[in-house]
Amino acid sequence: MNFPMNKRVCHSARLSVAPMMDWTDRHCRVLHRLLTREALLYTEMVTAPALVRGGALHLLDYSACEHPVALQLGGSDPVELAAAARLGQAAGYAEINLNVGCPSDRVQSGTFGAVLMKSPALVAECCAAMIDAVDVEVTVKCRIGVDDQVPEEVLPEFIARVGAAGVQRFAIHARMAWLDGLSPKENRDIPPLNYPLVMKMKQLFPALHLSVNGGIDSLDQAEAFLEAGMDGVMIGRAAYHQPAEVLCASDRRIFGGAAPDTTAEDAARAMLPYIEAHMAAGGRLHQVTRHMLGLFAGRPGARGWRRALSEGASRPGAGPELVEEALQHVTGRCVA
């Protein structure tokens, strides 16, 4: 069954924060949600085998305040992905996204991620199985091609076949993935960006919701892509390393919201009760504050803020008061 796109999630997909392994965990997403009420947030990639065979349901944990939030799955077995998608829906995720873009060796060995660009029929089968299994929207995040593929030929065929299976929304990383010879880090930078090809896909598939991803580091760029006709923009590393710069004004500039822009200071203070609850449940301070290091990037006192958190968060007895102390580097005053 092909379910219509959830209107709220589709609206939020005008700007989304890319799923990033080891970065966009639940603590990171809480911080990002304090900076933007509208943007769509994604989990790190969770593998279907870990959920279905490994029973690692804790990987689905999140806070209700993160909504709208989507679950990204990795896998290549239609039956297993369908089962994982059902678990994601039961956990309350607003969208299930299939990873067809990660270039890591570990992912390739599991026959999923970017290597699936070589198997559009299998991706279509996987997506069809997930669509039949859940009531929430199933989406795909992909590359423009891999290795020696010709992206101008491969990408439209891929979108056509997977779209025919019922997928209505794609996030397209505008780079090839060179699986043989480049590390995952190098694959984020070395293959050249091909934004015109992604924009051409919007012309070829006007009924689909297409987001552009890769190398975008500002709201100015995001606005330009939207004005040029793209349905959405997905920002990754810039949203993590300079979250306030990317997200604080996004509700107004990208979504037309009337509420005042959020601020890094308010977000830092709003994280305090979350940190207290996390530590009361046995968590460690560093697990949360490591995602806050770039909150004041580019501002006076940012270095002191980062140093205070990175050096102090692992010390015995460190707690939320460390964040209050670190804030003095950027505010110049004590926190009430």
Secondary structure, 3 states (H helix, E strand, C coil): CCCCCCHHHHHHCCEEECCCCCCCCHHHHHHHHHHCCCCEEEEEEEEHHHHHCCCCHHHHCCCHHHCCEEEEEECCCHHHHHHHHHHHHHHCCCEEEEEECCCCHHHHHCCCHHHHHHCHHHHHHHHHHHHHHCCCEEEEEEECCECCCCHHHHHHHHHHHHHHCCCCEEEEECCCECCCCCCHHHHCCCCCCCHHHHHHHHHHCCCCEEEEECCCCCHHHHHHHHHCCCCEEEECHHHHHCHHHHHCCHHHHCCCCCCCCCCHHHHHHHHHHHHHHHHHCCCCHHHHHHHHCCCCCCCCCHHHHHHHHHHHCCCCCCCCHHHHHHHHHHHCCCCC
